[in-house]
Amino acid sequence: MRQPTRSFSDKFYLVLKGIAMGTANKVPGVSGGVVAYVAGFYEEFIYSFQKLNLKALKLLFNGRFKTFYEYVNGRFLSLLILGEVLSYFTVSKGFDVLIKNYPPILVWSAFFGMILGSVYYISRDYDAWTRKNIMILAIGTTIGVGTSLLDPATDNTNLFFVFFCGMVSISGMTLPA
């Protein structure tokens, strides 16, 4: 896939989409993958991540930075990352203020609304509603709600545990679920 030529407005909107992805990653239960899917750039997003492979690593270590940048669709990824970083210093900090200054039920209700909206949007494009899939959805929903009602665990600094949690977290940020 060749990197598309983008106008200034395309680049600006891609940064805004990165801000939306960063915001979604801050909301419990919503992933940046949902934003990528809804905004119509999920395929390019996943394609670009697939290019972060052994060949890209070799290009990077051999000092072929321009080739590496083009190979991994660096223009696209750097604009998204810029948006996500901007999100951290703007929208995400705003969420922190809301959580500190408003009753938790109001903030969590807003988050839950975002989750329901994303589920509705994604389910519109899903045609295979069989009994089995509805059962899996019900089980997943039950596990998700049940997990959210558990008392928080104590800190665990075991590096294997932290590594595993990081893998799950990254997957959650990219999958549209």
ABEGO torsion letter per residue (X at the ends): XBBBBBBAAAAAAAAAAAAAAAAAAABBGBBAAAAAAAAGAAAAAAAAAAABBAAAAAAAAAGBAAAAAAAAGAAAAAAAAAAAAAAAABAAAAAAAAAAABBAAAAAAAAAAAAAAAAAAAAAABABBBAAAAAAAAAAAAAAAAAAABBBBBBBABAAAAAAAAAAAAAAAABBX
